[in-house]
Amino acid sequence: FVAYQKADSQMTIVYKKVLKKLTDLKQKQALIQAQRNWIKYKEAHCKAIADLYEGGSMRGMVYSNCLETLTNERKGNLETYFEND
């Protein structure tokens, strides 16, 4: 779970930088909504994957690894806002 927490902290830093970079209110609101939707998706998706291991000792690890993977992907997606800087 530690690896996921680290990934989440790093992604949050990038997210906050993107929010500061955006000057258009509509763009900021769109990003905020997208982030909220992404969080819901991440949690639902990883729960569904982990539920394949319901009752097994691997369930927690599968869930945590899924969260970490998707969070690192999201961080990369957010970093694209800085590609043209």
SELUMLUM-242020 format. One record per atom (N, C-alpha, C, O): x, y, z; residue in one letter. Coordinates in Angstrom, 2 decimals, padded with zeros to 5 digits. Last residue first. Layout:
<pts>
<pt c1="X" c2="Y" c3="Z" aa="a"/>
...
</pts>
This chain:
<pts>
<pt c1="005.46" c2="023.43" c3="-022.74" aa="d"/>
<pt c1="006.10" c2="024.53" c3="-021.98" aa="d"/>
<pt c1="007.54" c2="024.70" c3="-022.40" aa="d"/>
<pt c1="008.24" c2="025.57" c3="-021.87" aa="d"/>
<pt c1="004.10" c2="021.33" c3="-023.80" aa="n"/>
<pt c1="004.38" c2="022.46" c3="-024.68" aa="n"/>
<pt c1="005.02" c2="023.64" c3="-023.96" aa="n"/>
<pt c1="005.12" c2="024.73" c3="-024.53" aa="n"/>
<pt c1="003.71" c2="019.54" c3="-021.70" aa="e"/>
<pt c1="004.55" c2="019.14" c3="-022.83" aa="e"/>
<pt c1="004.93" c2="020.32" c3="-023.72" aa="e"/>
<pt c1="005.99" c2="020.30" c3="-024.33" aa="e"/>
<pt c1="002.05" c2="019.86" c3="-019.56" aa="f"/>
<pt c1="003.29" c2="020.62" c3="-019.54" aa="f"/>
<pt c1="004.18" c2="020.32" c3="-020.75" aa="f"/>
<pt c1="005.31" c2="020.82" c3="-020.81" aa="f"/>
<pt c1="-000.03" c2="018.15" c3="-019.79" aa="y"/>
<pt c1="-000.36" c2="019.57" c3="-019.78" aa="y"/>
<pt c1="000.89" c2="020.44" c3="-019.85" aa="y"/>
<pt c1="000.81" c2="021.63" c3="-020.18" aa="y"/>
<pt c1="001.03" c2="015.68" c3="-019.38" aa="t"/>
<pt c1="000.93" c2="016.13" c3="-020.77" aa="t"/>
<pt c1="000.53" c2="017.61" c3="-020.85" aa="t"/>
<pt c1="000.73" c2="018.24" c3="-021.88" aa="t"/>
<pt c1="000.74" c2="015.08" c3="-016.72" aa="e"/>
<pt c1="002.00" c2="015.71" c3="-017.14" aa="e"/>
<pt c1="001.96" c2="016.19" c3="-018.58" aa="e"/>
<pt c1="002.77" c2="017.03" c3="-018.97" aa="e"/>
<pt c1="-001.63" c2="013.67" c3="-016.68" aa="l"/>
<pt c1="-001.62" c2="015.06" c3="-016.22" aa="l"/>
<pt c1="-000.35" c2="015.80" c3="-016.66" aa="l"/>
<pt c1="-000.39" c2="017.00" c3="-016.94" aa="l"/>
<pt c1="-000.71" c2="011.19" c3="-017.57" aa="n"/>
<pt c1="-001.72" c2="011.92" c3="-018.34" aa="n"/>
<pt c1="-001.72" c2="013.40" c3="-017.97" aa="n"/>
<pt c1="-001.79" c2="014.26" c3="-018.84" aa="n"/>
<pt c1="001.01" c2="010.51" c3="-015.46" aa="g"/>
<pt c1="001.54" c2="010.70" c3="-016.81" aa="g"/>
<pt c1="000.58" c2="011.48" c3="-017.69" aa="g"/>
<pt c1="001.00" c2="012.32" c3="-018.48" aa="g"/>
<pt c1="-000.92" c2="010.25" c3="-013.46" aa="k"/>
<pt c1="000.14" c2="011.23" c3="-013.32" aa="k"/>
<pt c1="000.74" c2="011.54" c3="-014.68" aa="k"/>
<pt c1="000.96" c2="012.71" c3="-015.02" aa="k"/>
<pt c1="-002.31" c2="008.05" c3="-014.49" aa="r"/>
<pt c1="-002.97" c2="009.36" c3="-014.40" aa="r"/>
<pt c1="-001.95" c2="010.47" c3="-014.26" aa="r"/>
<pt c1="-002.10" c2="011.53" c3="-014.87" aa="r"/>
<pt c1="-000.38" c2="006.05" c3="-014.16" aa="e"/>
<pt c1="-000.87" c2="006.39" c3="-015.50" aa="e"/>
<pt c1="-001.52" c2="007.77" c3="-015.50" aa="e"/>
<pt c1="-001.30" c2="008.56" c3="-016.42" aa="e"/>
<pt c1="-000.23" c2="006.02" c3="-011.38" aa="n"/>
<pt c1="000.95" c2="006.40" c3="-012.16" aa="n"/>
<pt c1="000.58" c2="006.77" c3="-013.59" aa="n"/>
<pt c1="001.15" c2="007.70" c3="-014.17" aa="n"/>
<pt c1="-002.82" c2="005.13" c3="-010.89" aa="t"/>
<pt c1="-002.41" c2="006.44" c3="-010.39" aa="t"/>
<pt c1="-001.16" c2="006.91" c3="-011.13" aa="t"/>
<pt c1="-001.06" c2="008.09" c3="-011.47" aa="t"/>
<pt c1="-002.82" c2="002.55" c3="-011.95" aa="l"/>
<pt c1="-003.71" c2="003.57" c3="-012.52" aa="l"/>
<pt c1="-003.30" c2="004.97" c3="-012.10" aa="l"/>
<pt c1="-003.43" c2="005.91" c3="-012.88" aa="l"/>
<pt c1="-000.87" c2="001.36" c3="-010.23" aa="t"/>
<pt c1="-000.71" c2="001.40" c3="-011.69" aa="t"/>
<pt c1="-001.56" c2="002.50" c3="-012.31" aa="t"/>
<pt c1="-001.07" c2="003.30" c3="-013.11" aa="t"/>
<pt c1="-002.01" c2="001.64" c3="-007.66" aa="e"/>
<pt c1="-000.71" c2="002.23" c3="-007.97" aa="e"/>
<pt c1="-000.54" c2="002.39" c3="-009.48" aa="e"/>
<pt c1="-000.11" c2="003.45" c3="-009.95" aa="e"/>
<pt c1="-004.37" c2="000.15" c3="-007.91" aa="l"/>
<pt c1="-004.42" c2="001.58" c3="-007.58" aa="l"/>
<pt c1="-003.12" c2="002.27" c3="-007.97" aa="l"/>
<pt c1="-003.13" c2="003.36" c3="-008.54" aa="l"/>
<pt c1="-003.22" c2="-002.37" c3="-008.41" aa="c"/>
<pt c1="-004.09" c2="-001.74" c3="-009.40" aa="c"/>
<pt c1="-004.17" c2="-000.24" c3="-009.16" aa="c"/>
<pt c1="-004.04" c2="000.55" c3="-010.10" aa="c"/>
<pt c1="-001.92" c2="-002.85" c3="-006.01" aa="n"/>
<pt c1="-001.15" c2="-002.75" c3="-007.25" aa="n"/>
<pt c1="-001.95" c2="-002.08" c3="-008.35" aa="n"/>
<pt c1="-001.41" c2="-001.29" c3="-009.13" aa="n"/>
<pt c1="-004.14" c2="-002.96" c3="-004.26" aa="s"/>
<pt c1="-003.12" c2="-001.94" c3="-004.10" aa="s"/>
<pt c1="-002.30" c2="-001.75" c3="-005.37" aa="s"/>
<pt c1="-002.02" c2="-000.62" c3="-005.77" aa="s"/>
<pt c1="-005.47" c2="-005.25" c3="-005.29" aa="y"/>
<pt c1="-006.14" c2="-003.95" c3="-005.20" aa="y"/>
<pt c1="-005.12" c2="-002.81" c3="-005.13" aa="y"/>
<pt c1="-005.23" c2="-001.83" c3="-005.86" aa="y"/>
<pt c1="-003.52" c2="-007.22" c3="-004.94" aa="v"/>
<pt c1="-004.03" c2="-006.94" c3="-006.28" aa="v"/>
<pt c1="-004.69" c2="-005.56" c3="-006.30" aa="v"/>
<pt c1="-004.48" c2="-004.79" c3="-007.24" aa="v"/>
<pt c1="-003.26" c2="-007.18" c3="-002.16" aa="m"/>
<pt c1="-002.12" c2="-006.84" c3="-002.99" aa="m"/>
<pt c1="-002.57" c2="-006.47" c3="-004.41" aa="m"/>
<pt c1="-002.06" c2="-005.52" c3="-005.00" aa="m"/>
<pt c1="-005.83" c2="-008.02" c3="-001.36" aa="g"/>
<pt c1="-005.31" c2="-006.71" c3="-000.97" aa="g"/>
<pt c1="-004.16" c2="-006.26" c3="-001.84" aa="g"/>
<pt c1="-004.07" c2="-005.08" c3="-002.20" aa="g"/>
<pt c1="-005.97" c2="-010.66" c3="-002.54" aa="r"/>
<pt c1="-006.92" c2="-009.60" c3="-002.87" aa="r"/>
<pt c1="-006.36" c2="-008.21" c3="-002.56" aa="r"/>
<pt c1="-006.42" c2="-007.32" c3="-003.40" aa="r"/>
<pt c1="-004.42" c2="-012.80" c3="-001.79" aa="m"/>
<pt c1="-003.85" c2="-011.86" c3="-002.77" aa="m"/>
<pt c1="-004.74" c2="-010.65" c3="-003.04" aa="m"/>
<pt c1="-004.30" c2="-009.70" c3="-003.69" aa="m"/>
<pt c1="-005.82" c2="-014.51" c3="-000.19" aa="s"/>
<pt c1="-004.81" c2="-013.66" c3="000.45" aa="s"/>
<pt c1="-004.22" c2="-012.63" c3="-000.50" aa="s"/>
<pt c1="-003.59" c2="-011.67" c3="-000.05" aa="s"/>
<pt c1="-009.35" c2="-014.58" c3="-000.96" aa="g"/>
<pt c1="-007.96" c2="-015.03" c3="-001.07" aa="g"/>
<pt c1="-006.99" c2="-014.04" c3="-000.46" aa="g"/>
<pt c1="-007.32" c2="-012.87" c3="-000.24" aa="g"/>
<pt c1="-011.80" c2="-013.47" c3="-000.91" aa="g"/>
<pt c1="-011.56" c2="-014.57" c3="000.01" aa="g"/>
<pt c1="-010.13" c2="-015.09" c3="-000.01" aa="g"/>
<pt c1="-009.74" c2="-015.93" c3="000.80" aa="g"/>
<pt c1="-011.58" c2="-012.51" c3="-004.25" aa="e"/>
<pt c1="-012.36" c2="-012.46" c3="-003.01" aa="e"/>
<pt c1="-012.11" c2="-013.71" c3="-002.17" aa="e"/>
<pt c1="-012.21" c2="-014.84" c3="-002.65" aa="e"/>
<pt c1="-010.37" c2="-012.01" c3="-006.61" aa="y"/>
<pt c1="-009.58" c2="-012.75" c3="-005.62" aa="y"/>
<pt c1="-010.27" c2="-012.76" c3="-004.25" aa="y"/>
<pt c1="-009.63" c2="-012.99" c3="-003.23" aa="y"/>
<pt c1="-012.00" c2="-010.41" c3="-007.97" aa="l"/>
<pt c1="-011.73" c2="-011.71" c3="-008.59" aa="l"/>
<pt c1="-010.98" c2="-012.62" c3="-007.62" aa="l"/>
<pt c1="-010.95" c2="-013.84" c3="-007.79" aa="l"/>
<pt c1="-011.87" c2="-008.07" c3="-006.62" aa="d"/>
<pt c1="-012.95" c2="-008.98" c3="-006.25" aa="d"/>
<pt c1="-012.81" c2="-010.35" c3="-006.93" aa="d"/>
<pt c1="-013.44" c2="-011.32" c3="-006.50" aa="d"/>
<pt c1="-009.88" c2="-006.67" c3="-007.93" aa="a"/>
<pt c1="-009.56" c2="-007.33" c3="-006.67" aa="a"/>
<pt c1="-010.62" c2="-008.35" c3="-006.26" aa="a"/>
<pt c1="-010.31" c2="-009.37" c3="-005.64" aa="a"/>
<pt c1="-011.39" c2="-005.67" c3="-010.10" aa="i"/>
<pt c1="-010.25" c2="-006.56" c3="-010.34" aa="i"/>
<pt c1="-009.93" c2="-007.36" c3="-009.06" aa="i"/>
<pt c1="-009.74" c2="-008.57" c3="-009.11" aa="i"/>
<pt c1="-013.23" c2="-004.08" c3="-008.71" aa="a"/>
<pt c1="-013.71" c2="-005.17" c3="-009.57" aa="a"/>
<pt c1="-012.59" c2="-006.17" c3="-009.84" aa="a"/>
<pt c1="-012.81" c2="-007.38" c3="-009.82" aa="a"/>
<pt c1="-011.51" c2="-002.27" c3="-007.50" aa="k"/>
<pt c1="-012.35" c2="-003.14" c3="-006.66" aa="k"/>
<pt c1="-012.82" c2="-004.34" c3="-007.48" aa="k"/>
<pt c1="-012.82" c2="-005.47" c3="-006.99" aa="k"/>
<pt c1="-010.52" c2="-000.99" c3="-009.73" aa="c"/>
<pt c1="-009.61" c2="-001.79" c3="-008.90" aa="c"/>
<pt c1="-010.37" c2="-002.71" c3="-007.96" aa="c"/>
<pt c1="-009.91" c2="-003.81" c3="-007.66" aa="c"/>
<pt c1="-012.87" c2="000.28" c3="-010.66" aa="h"/>
<pt c1="-012.13" c2="-000.66" c3="-011.49" aa="h"/>
<pt c1="-011.25" c2="-001.58" c3="-010.64" aa="h"/>
<pt c1="-011.26" c2="-002.80" c3="-010.81" aa="h"/>
<pt c1="-013.57" c2="001.96" c3="-008.51" aa="a"/>
<pt c1="-014.50" c2="000.92" c3="-008.98" aa="a"/>
<pt c1="-013.76" c2="-000.15" c3="-009.78" aa="a"/>
<pt c1="-014.00" c2="-001.34" c3="-009.60" aa="a"/>
<pt c1="-011.28" c2="003.63" c3="-008.30" aa="e"/>
<pt c1="-011.72" c2="002.82" c3="-007.17" aa="e"/>
<pt c1="-012.64" c2="001.68" c3="-007.60" aa="e"/>
<pt c1="-012.50" c2="000.56" c3="-007.12" aa="e"/>
<pt c1="-011.20" c2="004.77" c3="-010.89" aa="k"/>
<pt c1="-010.05" c2="004.04" c3="-010.34" aa="k"/>
<pt c1="-010.50" c2="003.11" c3="-009.22" aa="k"/>
<pt c1="-010.13" c2="001.94" c3="-009.20" aa="k"/>
<pt c1="-013.72" c2="006.09" c3="-011.05" aa="y"/>
<pt c1="-013.38" c2="005.00" c3="-011.96" aa="y"/>
<pt c1="-012.28" c2="004.13" c3="-011.37" aa="y"/>
<pt c1="-012.40" c2="002.90" c3="-011.33" aa="y"/>
<pt c1="-013.39" c2="008.03" c3="-009.06" aa="k"/>
<pt c1="-014.48" c2="007.05" c3="-008.96" aa="k"/>
<pt c1="-014.20" c2="005.84" c3="-009.83" aa="k"/>
<pt c1="-014.40" c2="004.70" c3="-009.42" aa="k"/>
<pt c1="-011.19" c2="009.39" c3="-010.15" aa="i"/>
<pt c1="-011.08" c2="008.77" c3="-008.83" aa="i"/>
<pt c1="-012.17" c2="007.70" c3="-008.66" aa="i"/>
<pt c1="-011.89" c2="006.60" c3="-008.18" aa="i"/>
<pt c1="-012.32" c2="010.39" c3="-012.53" aa="w"/>
<pt c1="-011.23" c2="009.43" c3="-012.59" aa="w"/>
<pt c1="-011.08" c2="008.69" c3="-011.26" aa="w"/>
<pt c1="-010.87" c2="007.48" c3="-011.25" aa="w"/>
<pt c1="-014.17" c2="012.22" c3="-011.54" aa="n"/>
<pt c1="-014.64" c2="011.04" c3="-012.28" aa="n"/>
<pt c1="-013.57" c2="009.96" c3="-012.34" aa="n"/>
<pt c1="-013.86" c2="008.77" c3="-012.22" aa="n"/>
<pt c1="-012.37" c2="014.06" c3="-010.43" aa="r"/>
<pt c1="-013.37" c2="013.40" c3="-009.58" aa="r"/>
<pt c1="-013.88" c2="012.13" c3="-010.24" aa="r"/>
<pt c1="-014.01" c2="011.09" c3="-009.59" aa="r"/>
<pt c1="-011.04" c2="014.84" c3="-012.75" aa="q"/>
<pt c1="-010.30" c2="014.18" c3="-011.66" aa="q"/>
<pt c1="-011.26" c2="013.44" c3="-010.73" aa="q"/>
<pt c1="-010.98" c2="012.32" c3="-010.30" aa="q"/>
<pt c1="-013.09" c2="016.06" c3="-014.18" aa="a"/>
<pt c1="-012.42" c2="014.88" c3="-014.75" aa="a"/>
<pt c1="-011.69" c2="014.11" c3="-013.65" aa="a"/>
<pt c1="-011.71" c2="012.88" c3="-013.63" aa="a"/>
<pt c1="-013.62" c2="018.21" c3="-012.49" aa="q"/>
<pt c1="-014.65" c2="017.19" c3="-012.71" aa="q"/>
<pt c1="-014.03" c2="015.90" c3="-013.26" aa="q"/>
<pt c1="-014.40" c2="014.80" c3="-012.85" aa="q"/>
<pt c1="-011.16" c2="019.57" c3="-012.76" aa="i"/>
<pt c1="-011.63" c2="019.14" c3="-011.43" aa="i"/>
<pt c1="-012.66" c2="018.03" c3="-011.58" aa="i"/>
<pt c1="-012.60" c2="017.02" c3="-010.87" aa="i"/>
<pt c1="-011.18" c2="020.11" c3="-015.51" aa="l"/>
<pt c1="-010.15" c2="019.25" c3="-014.93" aa="l"/>
<pt c1="-010.58" c2="018.71" c3="-013.57" aa="l"/>
<pt c1="-010.38" c2="017.53" c3="-013.27" aa="l"/>
<pt c1="-013.38" c2="021.83" c3="-015.67" aa="a"/>
<pt c1="-013.38" c2="020.57" c3="-016.43" aa="a"/>
<pt c1="-012.35" c2="019.60" c3="-015.86" aa="a"/>
<pt c1="-012.62" c2="018.41" c3="-015.75" aa="a"/>
<pt c1="-012.51" c2="023.95" c3="-014.12" aa="q"/>
<pt c1="-013.68" c2="023.19" c3="-013.69" aa="q"/>
<pt c1="-013.75" c2="021.84" c3="-014.40" aa="q"/>
<pt c1="-014.13" c2="020.83" c3="-013.80" aa="q"/>
<pt c1="-010.36" c2="024.81" c3="-015.73" aa="k"/>
<pt c1="-010.13" c2="024.35" c3="-014.36" aa="k"/>
<pt c1="-011.29" c2="023.48" c3="-013.88" aa="k"/>
<pt c1="-011.08" c2="022.41" c3="-013.31" aa="k"/>
<pt c1="-011.74" c2="025.57" c3="-018.04" aa="q"/>
<pt c1="-010.75" c2="024.50" c3="-018.12" aa="q"/>
<pt c1="-010.46" c2="023.94" c3="-016.73" aa="q"/>
<pt c1="-010.33" c2="022.72" c3="-016.56" aa="q"/>
<pt c1="-013.28" c2="027.65" c3="-017.02" aa="k"/>
<pt c1="-013.94" c2="026.46" c3="-017.58" aa="k"/>
<pt c1="-012.98" c2="025.29" c3="-017.67" aa="k"/>
<pt c1="-013.36" c2="024.15" c3="-017.40" aa="k"/>
<pt c1="-011.27" c2="029.51" c3="-016.29" aa="l"/>
<pt c1="-012.13" c2="028.90" c3="-015.27" aa="l"/>
<pt c1="-012.81" c2="027.63" c3="-015.78" aa="l"/>
<pt c1="-012.91" c2="026.64" c3="-015.05" aa="l"/>
<pt c1="-007.99" c2="029.58" c3="-017.42" aa="d"/>
<pt c1="-009.40" c2="029.62" c3="-017.83" aa="d"/>
<pt c1="-010.25" c2="028.86" c3="-016.82" aa="d"/>
<pt c1="-009.97" c2="027.70" c3="-016.54" aa="d"/>
<pt c1="-005.52" c2="028.94" c3="-016.50" aa="t"/>
<pt c1="-006.05" c2="030.27" c3="-016.16" aa="t"/>
<pt c1="-007.53" c2="030.39" c3="-016.51" aa="t"/>
<pt c1="-008.24" c2="031.22" c3="-015.93" aa="t"/>
<pt c1="-003.55" c2="026.36" c3="-015.27" aa="l"/>
<pt c1="-004.75" c2="026.72" c3="-016.03" aa="l"/>
<pt c1="-005.29" c2="028.07" c3="-015.56" aa="l"/>
<pt c1="-005.49" c2="028.29" c3="-014.37" aa="l"/>
<pt c1="-001.58" c2="026.11" c3="-013.32" aa="k"/>
<pt c1="-001.21" c2="026.52" c3="-014.67" aa="k"/>
<pt c1="-002.42" c2="027.02" c3="-015.47" aa="k"/>
<pt c1="-002.32" c2="027.97" c3="-016.24" aa="k"/>
<pt c1="-002.89" c2="025.11" c3="-011.11" aa="k"/>
<pt c1="-002.29" c2="026.46" c3="-011.04" aa="k"/>
<pt c1="-001.97" c2="026.99" c3="-012.43" aa="k"/>
<pt c1="-002.08" c2="028.19" c3="-012.67" aa="k"/>
<pt c1="-003.57" c2="022.58" c3="-012.10" aa="l"/>
<pt c1="-004.63" c2="023.52" c3="-011.72" aa="l"/>
<pt c1="-004.09" c2="024.95" c3="-011.66" aa="l"/>
<pt c1="-004.76" c2="025.88" c3="-012.10" aa="l"/>
<pt c1="-000.99" c2="021.52" c3="-012.39" aa="v"/>
<pt c1="-001.82" c2="021.73" c3="-013.57" aa="v"/>
<pt c1="-002.93" c2="022.73" c3="-013.25" aa="v"/>
<pt c1="-003.19" c2="023.64" c3="-014.04" aa="v"/>
<pt c1="-000.25" c2="021.36" c3="-009.72" aa="k"/>
<pt c1="000.52" c2="022.21" c3="-010.62" aa="k"/>
<pt c1="-000.28" c2="022.53" c3="-011.88" aa="k"/>
<pt c1="-000.25" c2="023.65" c3="-012.39" aa="k"/>
<pt c1="-002.08" c2="019.47" c3="-008.80" aa="k"/>
<pt c1="-002.13" c2="020.84" c3="-008.26" aa="k"/>
<pt c1="-001.35" c2="021.81" c3="-009.14" aa="k"/>
<pt c1="-001.76" c2="022.96" c3="-009.29" aa="k"/>
<pt c1="-001.18" c2="017.24" c3="-010.28" aa="y"/>
<pt c1="-002.55" c2="017.74" c3="-010.43" aa="y"/>
<pt c1="-002.65" c2="019.19" c3="-009.96" aa="y"/>
<pt c1="-003.24" c2="020.03" c3="-010.63" aa="y"/>
<pt c1="001.38" c2="016.86" c3="-009.19" aa="v"/>
<pt c1="001.23" c2="017.22" c3="-010.60" aa="v"/>
<pt c1="-000.15" c2="017.83" c3="-010.85" aa="v"/>
<pt c1="-000.27" c2="018.83" c3="-011.56" aa="v"/>
<pt c1="000.62" c2="016.15" c3="-006.57" aa="i"/>
<pt c1="001.50" c2="017.30" c3="-006.81" aa="i"/>
<pt c1="001.36" c2="017.78" c3="-008.26" aa="i"/>
<pt c1="001.23" c2="018.98" c3="-008.50" aa="i"/>
<pt c1="-000.84" c2="013.84" c3="-007.05" aa="t"/>
<pt c1="-001.51" c2="015.01" c3="-006.49" aa="t"/>
<pt c1="-000.68" c2="016.26" c3="-006.70" aa="t"/>
<pt c1="-001.23" c2="017.33" c3="-006.98" aa="t"/>
<pt c1="001.16" c2="012.09" c3="-007.91" aa="m"/>
<pt c1="000.11" c2="012.48" c3="-008.85" aa="m"/>
<pt c1="-000.60" c2="013.73" c3="-008.36" aa="m"/>
<pt c1="-000.93" c2="014.60" c3="-009.16" aa="m"/>
<pt c1="002.59" c2="011.81" c3="-005.51" aa="q"/>
<pt c1="003.24" c2="012.39" c3="-006.69" aa="q"/>
<pt c1="002.21" c2="012.87" c3="-007.71" aa="q"/>
<pt c1="002.36" c2="013.94" c3="-008.29" aa="q"/>
<pt c1="000.64" c2="010.60" c3="-003.90" aa="s"/>
<pt c1="001.23" c2="011.88" c3="-003.51" aa="s"/>
<pt c1="001.87" c2="012.57" c3="-004.70" aa="s"/>
<pt c1="001.71" c2="013.78" c3="-004.89" aa="s"/>
<pt c1="000.24" c2="008.21" c3="-005.33" aa="d"/>
<pt c1="-000.87" c2="009.16" c3="-005.16" aa="d"/>
<pt c1="-000.34" c2="010.55" c3="-004.77" aa="d"/>
<pt c1="-000.85" c2="011.56" c3="-005.26" aa="d"/>
<pt c1="002.72" c2="006.99" c3="-005.06" aa="a"/>
<pt c1="002.23" c2="007.34" c3="-006.40" aa="a"/>
<pt c1="001.12" c2="008.39" c3="-006.30" aa="a"/>
<pt c1="001.08" c2="009.33" c3="-007.09" aa="a"/>
<pt c1="002.68" c2="006.60" c3="-002.27" aa="k"/>
<pt c1="003.72" c2="007.42" c3="-002.89" aa="k"/>
<pt c1="003.27" c2="007.89" c3="-004.27" aa="k"/>
<pt c1="003.43" c2="009.06" c3="-004.61" aa="k"/>
<pt c1="000.49" c2="004.87" c3="-002.06" aa="q"/>
<pt c1="000.46" c2="006.18" c3="-001.39" aa="q"/>
<pt c1="001.51" c2="007.13" c3="-001.96" aa="q"/>
<pt c1="001.25" c2="008.32" c3="-002.12" aa="q"/>
<pt c1="001.46" c2="002.65" c3="-003.50" aa="y"/>
<pt c1="000.30" c2="003.40" c3="-003.98" aa="y"/>
<pt c1="000.25" c2="004.79" c3="-003.35" aa="y"/>
<pt c1="-000.01" c2="005.77" c3="-004.05" aa="y"/>
<pt c1="003.54" c2="001.87" c3="-001.80" aa="a"/>
<pt c1="003.85" c2="002.28" c3="-003.18" aa="a"/>
<pt c1="002.69" c2="003.08" c3="-003.78" aa="a"/>
<pt c1="002.91" c2="004.06" c3="-004.48" aa="a"/>
<pt c1="002.09" c2="001.13" c3="000.48" aa="v"/>
<pt c1="003.02" c2="002.27" c3="000.54" aa="v"/>
<pt c1="003.34" c2="002.78" c3="-000.86" aa="v"/>
<pt c1="003.40" c2="003.99" c3="-001.08" aa="v"/>
<pt c1="000.82" c2="-001.20" c3="000.00" aa="f"/>
<pt c1="000.00" c2="000.00" c3="000.00" aa="f"/>
<pt c1="000.86" c2="001.26" c3="000.00" aa="f"/>
<pt c1="000.41" c2="002.32" c3="-000.42" aa="f"/>
</pts>
